[in-house]
Amino acid sequence: MAAPGHAGEFDVVRARIHHYLTEEQIPSISIAVVRGDKILWEEGFGWADREKQIPATARTPYMLASASKPIAATAVMMAQQKGILSLDESVNKYLGKVRLRTQLGDASKTTVRDVLMHRSGLPNYAEVFYVDEFNKAPAMETLIHDYGTTMVPHGEFHYSNMGYPLLAHVVSRTSGQDFSAFVREQVFVPLGMDSSFVPTGKQLTVHRAIRYGQDHRRLREFATTIVTAAEIYSSVHDLARFAMFHMNVERADMKRLLSKKAVVDMQRDATEINRIHYRYGTGWSIGKDAKGRRQVFHGGGFHGCDSHMTLIPQEKVAVIVLSNTNRRWPGIAVSQDILDRTFAILLNDTIENVRLDYGYDASGDTQRPKELSGRWKGTVRTPKRELPVKMWFQPDGDIHVKLGDQLPTLLNHAVFSDPVLYGDMGGNIGTAEAHHPAEDKLEWNVRLIDGKLCGVIYVNYSGEPENAIGYTLPYWVELKPRK
C-alpha cells in the first residue's frame, strides 16, 4: 500500500479515476507512484472481473500490451550477462535452419541489438487467436519462414512486433529454457515481482484483470503470437519495483540484475523515429517534457488493455497506470491522462509541463518527388505466391492502385514523408491468413530505392469490439516504372 502520509496527496487523481469508472464505465484502473525506493501510493479501483465482482488491487496482473517490451528487453540483457548471447552478434547466429532472410541489404548484419531497438529492417507483424482455437497458431519457425524477412533499410527505425518474439525464441534456444521460465528466474523472482508472468499458449488460468472491449462487454478469451511484444502480465506493484530497478534505485529486497551502466545504456535514445517527437532505446522510448526532463517510458494499447509506465530517472520518480479496457481513440488515452495529472503533483508542476508530445511531426512531409509520376508495375510477394500490382500517380495528386484482377482503387491518406510514401486502401491480398478480405485495410510503407518503389504492404484487420481476432501481416511489394 501507499507509504504513510503520502496517499492523500493524490486525491485529485483518485477523483479523476472515479470519473472514468462512473462516467465512462471503465471496469478498473490501477496505479502506483514511486519516489526513490518507496511506493508513495498504490491502489486498484473498480473490478478486475466485473461479472464475478472481483475487485482490482495493486497486485492484480493486467495484460501490458506493448509495455511488455521493457521486460522482454531486460530478459535479453540478462541473457547477454549470462554469456549465452551477445547483443552485437547476428541474430542468425542463434537460430536454427530457419533464419532471417532479406529483400534489402544483408540479413546477416541484423544484430540482437538492432532487433531490440526496432532498427533491424524487420516489418511489423501480429496475429490473434481465440484461446480455444490457439492450436491454429503457427510455430515460431513458421513465422520466421513466412515473415522473418528484412524489408526496411537496416538502421532505420521501423516498429516491429515480430522482433521481440524472435528474440524470446533466441533466448529459449540459447538458454535451454522456455522464455516464460527464463524471465521468471532471471527478472521476476530477483525483483520480487510476484504477480507477473509470461503466458504460455492458452494458460491464462491465474487471477488477472479480465479484458473488456470499448462496448463494455467481456471479451472472449484470446491469445497472441507476439506474447513477449504485447502480452506479458504484471501488476502496478510489480512494475513499481521494476521501475525502481531501471532508475538504479537500491533496495534490500531486490537483487541487482544488471550493472548501473547497463541500465543507463538501455535508456540511450539512439534511434530516431521518422515523424515522431521521441526516440527509442533498448526496449524503452525516450522523450523530454517542456522543461527538458528526460522521460523513459513505454505505453501499450490492445483489445482490453491500456497501460503506461513512465520513469524520470533524474528525479527518481515513476508512475504506472493500468486498465482492462481498450485505449480511447481519438484523444488522450486514459492511462496517459492519469499519468500526466499524477506527475504534475509529484513534480509540483503543471500538466502542460509534464506531458510529452507524442504526435507526428509533419515537417518532414514534402511534395511527391517528380520520379514518382506516371505508371508503375510490379508484384506483391506472399509466402505462397506473387500478386501483380499496378500503380498510377495522377497529375492531380491522386494515386490509384490495382491488385491482380481486382478493380482499381484510390490510395487514401497518401503522404510522402521523405523518404517514405504512406497510404491505405481496401483490397484482398489473397492469403489464407488474411481471412477478412472484405474488411482488411492495406497500408503502404514504400520508398524509392535504385529506381524501384519498394517496401511493405501491411494487411490489417482489427476486428470489432466483440471480435478480438485480428492481424497485421507484412508482404514485400516492388514496382518499376512502366515504359
ABEGO torsion letter per residue (X at the ends): XBBBGAAAAAAAAAAAAAAAAAAAGBABBBBBBBBEABBABBBBBEBABAAAGBBBBAABBBBAEAAAAAAAAAAAAAAAAAGABBAABBAAAABBABBBBBABEBAAABBAAAAAAGAAGBBBBBBBBBAAAAAABBBAAAAAAAABBBABBBGBBBBBAAAAAAAAAAAAAAAGBBAAAAAAAAAAAAAGBAABBBBBEABAABBBBBBBBAAGBBBBBBBBAAAAAAABBBBAAAAAAAAAAAAGBBBAABBBABBAAAAAAAABBABBBBGBABBBBBGBBBBBBAAGBBBBBBBBBBBGBBBBBBBBAAAGBBBBBBBABBBBOBEBBAAAAAAAAAAAAAAGBBAAAABBBABBBAAABBBBBAABBEBBBBBBBBAABBBBBBBBBBAAGBBBBBBEABBBBBBBGBBBBOABBBEBBBEBAGBAABABAAABBBBBBBBBBGGBBBEBBBBBBAEBAABABBBBBBBBBBBBBBX
